[in-house]
C-alpha cells in the first residue's frame, strides 16, 4: 500500500493550495480518507475526513476555507485550501482507514509573507 501526497509548498497569507494524495495497493473506494497535519511543536491534528459515500467533516479551524474531495476512479483524495493563514503551516498527511490504517509520507505547507 502506498499513499503519496503532493501539492505542498510556500504560499502567502490569503493564498490557496490544493493537496493531492494518490493511493495504490488498496480498494480505495472502501476506505475512509482523511487529512491530518502536524505543526512544529504541536500535536497531530485531524483536518478533514471524507467517508466512502462522500460525507465530509472538518476541524473548526478550517471550516469554510478547506474542502476535501475524492475521485474513486483515480484513487485520489484532495484537499483544497483557500484563505490560508500562517497558522496553517504544517506537514500535511494523508490517511486511509477502515480497520487497518495507512499513512503517507507528508507534504510541507508553509504560509508566510
C-alpha positions as CSV (number, residue, x, y, z in Angstrom):
1,X,0.0,0.0,0.0
2,X,1.2,3.5,-0.9
3,X,-0.2,6.9,-0.2
4,X,1.7,9.7,-2.0
5,X,1.0,13.3,-1.1
6,X,1.8,16.2,-3.4
7,X,1.0,19.9,-3.9
8,X,2.6,21.4,-0.8
9,X,4.8,24.5,-0.9
10,X,5.2,28.1,0.1
11,X,2.3,30.4,-0.2
12,X,1.5,33.9,1.0
13,X,-1.3,34.5,3.6
14,X,-4.6,34.6,1.8
15,X,-3.4,32.3,-0.9
16,X,-4.5,28.8,-2.0
17,X,-3.1,25.4,-2.5
18,X,-4.5,22.0,-3.5
19,X,-3.0,18.9,-2.0
20,X,-3.4,15.5,-3.6
21,X,-2.9,12.0,-2.2
22,X,-2.7,9.2,-4.7
23,X,-3.3,5.8,-3.3
24,X,-2.3,2.4,-4.6
25,X,-2.4,-1.2,-3.5
26,X,-5.8,-0.9,-1.7
27,X,-9.5,-0.8,-2.6
28,X,-9.6,3.0,-2.4
29,X,-13.4,3.3,-2.6
30,X,-13.8,1.2,0.5
31,X,-11.6,3.4,2.7
32,X,-12.4,6.5,4.8
33,X,-9.9,9.1,3.7
34,X,-8.6,11.9,5.9
35,X,-6.1,14.7,6.0
36,X,-4.1,15.4,9.2
37,X,-1.5,18.0,9.9
38,X,1.3,18.5,12.4
39,X,2.7,21.9,13.1
40,X,6.1,22.4,14.7
41,X,5.8,21.8,18.4
42,X,2.2,20.7,18.3
43,X,0.2,17.5,18.3
44,X,-1.1,16.0,15.2
45,X,-4.5,17.4,14.3
46,X,-7.3,15.9,12.2
47,X,-8.1,18.5,9.5
48,X,-10.8,16.8,7.3
49,X,-12.5,13.5,6.7
50,X,-14.4,12.1,3.7
51,X,-16.4,8.9,4.0
52,X,-16.8,6.2,1.5
53,X,-20.1,7.8,0.5
54,X,-18.7,11.3,0.2
55,X,-19.9,12.8,3.5
56,X,-17.3,15.3,4.9
57,X,-16.4,16.8,8.2
58,X,-13.8,19.4,9.1
59,X,-11.9,20.8,12.1
60,X,-13.4,24.1,13.3
61,X,-10.2,25.9,12.4
62,X,-10.5,25.1,8.7
63,X,-14.3,25.1,8.2
64,X,-15.3,27.4,5.3
65,X,-11.8,27.5,4.0
66,X,-10.8,23.9,3.2
67,X,-12.6,21.4,1.1
68,X,-11.9,17.7,1.0
69,X,-12.9,15.6,-2.0
70,X,-12.2,12.2,-3.6
71,X,-12.1,10.7,-7.0
72,X,-12.5,7.0,-6.7
73,X,-11.7,6.4,-10.4
74,X,-8.3,7.9,-9.8
75,X,-7.8,6.6,-6.3
76,X,-7.0,10.1,-5.2
77,X,-8.2,12.4,-2.4
78,X,-7.8,16.1,-2.5
79,X,-7.6,19.0,0.0
80,X,-8.4,22.4,-1.5
81,X,-7.1,25.0,0.9
82,X,-8.2,28.7,0.5
83,X,-7.6,31.8,2.5
84,X,-4.5,30.3,4.0
85,X,-3.2,31.6,7.3
86,X,0.3,31.4,8.9
87,X,-1.2,29.1,11.5
88,X,-2.0,26.6,8.7
89,X,1.8,26.0,8.3
90,X,2.4,22.3,9.0
91,X,3.2,19.0,7.4
92,X,0.0,17.6,6.0
93,X,-0.5,13.8,6.0
94,X,-3.0,11.6,4.1
95,X,-4.6,8.8,6.0
96,X,-6.6,5.8,4.7
97,X,-8.6,3.8,7.3
98,X,-11.1,1.0,7.6
99,X,-9.9,-1.4,10.2
100,X,-6.2,-1.1,9.3
101,X,-4.9,2.4,8.6
102,X,-2.2,3.7,6.3
103,X,-0.3,7.0,6.2
104,X,1.5,9.0,3.5
105,X,4.9,10.5,4.0
106,X,3.6,14.0,4.3
107,X,3.9,17.3,2.4
108,X,5.1,20.6,3.8
109,X,2.8,23.6,3.6
110,X,4.3,26.9,4.6
111,X,2.2,30.1,4.8
112,X,4.4,33.1,5.1
113,X,4.9,36.5,3.5
